[in-house]
Amino acid sequence: MEPTFEQALSKMLTRRYTRTAIQRALVSVLVHFERTELPTRFDDVPYVRPLAFNTVGRRVMHEIKKTVPLLSKYHPDLAFEARVTEAYRLPLGLSAPEHRQTPQFIDSK
């Protein structure tokens, strides 16, 4: 019998390598990610894509969008992010792909 993703993952866990670290490594392999693709400084970030925000976050986003594009809907620049999201989503059986969802306003009152 073939092991499930969860069974295989649980056998890889150690004190040194956490579940999250192993998941990140596996996703990196799946999407052919190179460390050189990461921006070296925040100034080099090509865009910001919020998942959710509250009133404070709304003010912060208003300031951020003056210097960095703020993407709230799917955009062709998100192709790499979409591949990574799918690589996380599929083995875990999660429903809707996050990269297609619009940011959610969370009322903190």
Stockholm file with secondary structure:
# STOCKHOLM 1.0

chainA/1-109         MEPTFEQALSKMLTRRYTRTAIQRALVSVLVHFERTELPTRFDDVPYVRPLAFNTVGRRVMHEIKKTVPLLSKYHPDLAFEARVTEAYRLPLGLSAPEHRQTPQFIDSK
#=GR chainA/1-109 SS CCCCHHHHHHHHCCSSSCHHHHHHHHHHHHTTCCGGGSCSSGGGCCCBCCSEECHHHHHHHHHHTTTSCBCCSCCGGGHHHHHHHHHHHHHHTCCSCGGGSCCEECCCC
#=GC SS_cons         CCCCHHHHHHHHCCSSSCHHHHHHHHHHHHTTCCGGGSCSSGGGCCCBCCSEECHHHHHHHHHHTTTSCBCCSCCGGGHHHHHHHHHHHHHHTCCSCGGGSCCEECCCC
//
